[in-house]
Amino acid sequence: SINKNDELQMVIERTNIEKARRYSDLSRMFTVGLLLNRGFLRKLDHRTVEFAPNLYPLVAEKMSEKINQLKMAALSTQQVNERS
């Protein structure tokens, strides 16, 4: 969700369904810890974090790369279909 600071935020604790199913959230907590340590997340309280502004350019760069890959694949497919 988007918080009052206009930043994306997420709850990091397990949901009731995850608790009932005894879901292990070690990978999620490791990732959250890594992102907190690198300054890409900020902890709001014991159960909520928000994305730091320095994360958005990295996400935009990765999305741009993926979009370019998809465009190139579509163009390649189109050229193959035109030759057939």
PyRosetta script that sets phi, psi and omega in degrees:
from pyrosetta import init, pose_from_sequence

init()
pose = pose_from_sequence("SINKNDELQMVIERTNIEKARRYSDLSRMFTVGLLLNRGFLRKLDHRTVEFAPNLYPLVAEKMSEKINQLKMAALSTQQVNERS")
pose.set_psi(1, 168.3)
pose.set_omega(1, 178.3)
pose.set_phi(2, -103.2)
pose.set_psi(2, 129.6)
pose.set_omega(2, -175.9)
pose.set_phi(3, -95.0)
pose.set_psi(3, -174.2)
pose.set_omega(3, -176.6)
pose.set_phi(4, -66.4)
pose.set_psi(4, -18.1)
pose.set_omega(4, 177.0)
pose.set_phi(5, -88.5)
pose.set_psi(5, 8.1)
pose.set_omega(5, -175.3)
pose.set_phi(6, 59.1)
pose.set_psi(6, 33.5)
pose.set_omega(6, 176.8)
pose.set_phi(7, -115.9)
pose.set_psi(7, 148.9)
pose.set_omega(7, 174.1)
pose.set_phi(8, -69.5)
pose.set_psi(8, 137.9)
pose.set_omega(8, 176.6)
pose.set_phi(9, -134.0)
pose.set_psi(9, 158.4)
pose.set_omega(9, 177.5)
pose.set_phi(10, -147.3)
pose.set_psi(10, 152.6)
pose.set_omega(10, 177.1)
pose.set_phi(11, -87.2)
pose.set_psi(11, 131.9)
pose.set_omega(11, -175.3)
pose.set_phi(12, -101.9)
pose.set_psi(12, -6.4)
pose.set_omega(12, 179.4)
pose.set_phi(13, -84.8)
pose.set_psi(13, 159.7)
pose.set_omega(13, -178.5)
pose.set_phi(14, -66.6)
pose.set_psi(14, 145.3)
pose.set_omega(14, 175.6)
pose.set_phi(15, -77.1)
pose.set_psi(15, 170.1)
pose.set_omega(15, 177.9)
pose.set_phi(16, -60.9)
pose.set_psi(16, -38.4)
pose.set_omega(16, 179.0)
pose.set_phi(17, -65.0)
pose.set_psi(17, -43.3)
pose.set_omega(17, 178.5)
pose.set_phi(18, -62.9)
pose.set_psi(18, -39.5)
pose.set_omega(18, 177.9)
pose.set_phi(19, -65.1)
pose.set_psi(19, -43.4)
pose.set_omega(19, -179.3)
pose.set_phi(20, -63.5)
pose.set_psi(20, -36.5)
pose.set_omega(20, -179.9)
pose.set_phi(21, -87.5)
pose.set_psi(21, 4.0)
pose.set_omega(21, -179.3)
pose.set_phi(22, 54.6)
pose.set_psi(22, 42.0)
pose.set_omega(22, 179.6)
pose.set_phi(23, -67.1)
pose.set_psi(23, 132.4)
pose.set_omega(23, 177.0)
pose.set_phi(24, -87.7)
pose.set_psi(24, 121.1)
pose.set_omega(24, -179.2)
pose.set_phi(25, -105.0)
pose.set_psi(25, 28.0)
pose.set_omega(25, -178.9)
pose.set_phi(26, -60.5)
pose.set_psi(26, -41.8)
pose.set_omega(26, -178.9)
pose.set_phi(27, -66.5)
pose.set_psi(27, -38.9)
pose.set_omega(27, 177.9)
pose.set_phi(28, -64.5)
pose.set_psi(28, -45.3)
pose.set_omega(28, -178.3)
pose.set_phi(29, -68.3)
pose.set_psi(29, -35.1)
pose.set_omega(29, 175.7)
pose.set_phi(30, -63.0)
pose.set_psi(30, -45.7)
pose.set_omega(30, 179.5)
pose.set_phi(31, -62.8)
pose.set_psi(31, -44.4)
pose.set_omega(31, 178.1)
pose.set_phi(32, -60.9)
pose.set_psi(32, -44.5)
pose.set_omega(32, 178.5)
pose.set_phi(33, -61.1)
pose.set_psi(33, -42.8)
pose.set_omega(33, 178.7)
pose.set_phi(34, -62.7)
pose.set_psi(34, -46.3)
pose.set_omega(34, -179.8)
pose.set_phi(35, -67.4)
pose.set_psi(35, -35.4)
pose.set_omega(35, 175.0)
pose.set_phi(36, -64.3)
pose.set_psi(36, -45.0)
pose.set_omega(36, -178.7)
pose.set_phi(37, -62.4)
pose.set_psi(37, -34.9)
pose.set_omega(37, -178.7)
pose.set_phi(38, -87.9)
pose.set_psi(38, -2.0)
pose.set_omega(38, 176.5)
pose.set_phi(39, 85.0)
pose.set_psi(39, 13.5)
pose.set_omega(39, 179.8)
pose.set_phi(40, -88.9)
pose.set_psi(40, -15.7)
pose.set_omega(40, 175.2)
pose.set_phi(41, -126.7)
pose.set_psi(41, 153.1)
pose.set_omega(41, 173.0)
pose.set_phi(42, -124.2)
pose.set_psi(42, 134.0)
pose.set_omega(42, -179.5)
pose.set_phi(43, -82.2)
pose.set_psi(43, 125.3)
pose.set_omega(43, 178.9)
pose.set_phi(44, -91.5)
pose.set_psi(44, -42.2)
pose.set_omega(44, 175.0)
pose.set_phi(45, -154.8)
pose.set_psi(45, -169.7)
pose.set_omega(45, -174.5)
pose.set_phi(46, -65.7)
pose.set_psi(46, -14.9)
pose.set_omega(46, -177.6)
pose.set_phi(47, -126.4)
pose.set_psi(47, -0.3)
pose.set_omega(47, -174.1)
pose.set_phi(48, -131.7)
pose.set_psi(48, 138.7)
pose.set_omega(48, 173.9)
pose.set_phi(49, -128.1)
pose.set_psi(49, 156.6)
pose.set_omega(49, 173.8)
pose.set_phi(50, -123.8)
pose.set_psi(50, 151.6)
pose.set_omega(50, 178.5)
pose.set_phi(51, -74.9)
pose.set_psi(51, 131.6)
pose.set_omega(51, 178.9)
pose.set_phi(52, -78.4)
pose.set_psi(52, 151.3)
pose.set_omega(52, -178.4)
pose.set_phi(53, -57.7)
pose.set_psi(53, -28.1)
pose.set_omega(53, -178.9)
pose.set_phi(54, -73.7)
pose.set_psi(54, -6.5)
pose.set_omega(54, 177.3)
pose.set_phi(55, -82.6)
pose.set_psi(55, -31.8)
pose.set_omega(55, -174.6)
pose.set_phi(56, -60.3)
pose.set_psi(56, -43.3)
pose.set_omega(56, 177.7)
pose.set_phi(57, -61.6)
pose.set_psi(57, -35.0)
pose.set_omega(57, 177.9)
pose.set_phi(58, -66.6)
pose.set_psi(58, -42.2)
pose.set_omega(58, 178.4)
pose.set_phi(59, -64.6)
pose.set_psi(59, -43.6)
pose.set_omega(59, 179.6)
pose.set_phi(60, -61.5)
pose.set_psi(60, -40.3)
pose.set_omega(60, 179.0)
pose.set_phi(61, -63.3)
pose.set_psi(61, -45.8)
pose.set_omega(61, 179.3)
pose.set_phi(62, -64.7)
pose.set_psi(62, -40.2)
pose.set_omega(62, 178.5)
pose.set_phi(63, -64.4)
pose.set_psi(63, -40.2)
pose.set_omega(63, 178.5)
pose.set_phi(64, -62.1)
pose.set_psi(64, -43.9)
pose.set_omega(64, 177.4)
pose.set_phi(65, -60.2)
pose.set_psi(65, -44.9)
pose.set_omega(65, -178.9)
pose.set_phi(66, -65.7)
pose.set_psi(66, -41.4)
pose.set_omega(66, 178.5)
pose.set_phi(67, -62.1)
pose.set_psi(67, -43.0)
pose.set_omega(67, 178.2)
pose.set_phi(68, -62.8)
pose.set_psi(68, -39.8)
pose.set_omega(68, 177.1)
pose.set_phi(69, -62.6)
pose.set_psi(69, -43.3)
pose.set_omega(69, 179.5)
pose.set_phi(70, -65.2)
pose.set_psi(70, -40.1)
pose.set_omega(70, 177.8)
pose.set_phi(71, -63.1)
pose.set_psi(71, -43.4)
pose.set_omega(71, 179.5)
pose.set_phi(72, -64.4)
pose.set_psi(72, -40.4)
pose.set_omega(72, 178.3)
pose.set_phi(73, -65.1)
pose.set_psi(73, -41.2)
pose.set_omega(73, 179.1)
pose.set_phi(74, -65.6)
pose.set_psi(74, -41.5)
pose.set_omega(74, 178.8)
pose.set_phi(75, -64.2)
pose.set_psi(75, -42.2)
pose.set_omega(75, 178.4)
pose.set_phi(76, -62.6)
pose.set_psi(76, -44.2)
pose.set_omega(76, 178.4)
pose.set_phi(77, -63.2)
pose.set_psi(77, -41.6)
pose.set_omega(77, 179.7)
pose.set_phi(78, -63.0)
pose.set_psi(78, -42.0)
pose.set_omega(78, 179.7)
pose.set_phi(79, -65.6)
pose.set_psi(79, -39.5)
pose.set_omega(79, 177.8)
pose.set_phi(80, -64.4)
pose.set_psi(80, -42.4)
pose.set_omega(80, -179.7)
pose.set_phi(81, -66.9)
pose.set_psi(81, -33.9)
pose.set_omega(81, 179.4)
pose.set_phi(82, -69.8)
pose.set_psi(82, -30.7)
pose.set_omega(82, 179.8)
pose.set_phi(83, -75.4)
pose.set_psi(83, -23.2)
pose.set_omega(83, -176.3)
pose.set_phi(84, -80.8)
pose.dump_pdb("model.pdb")
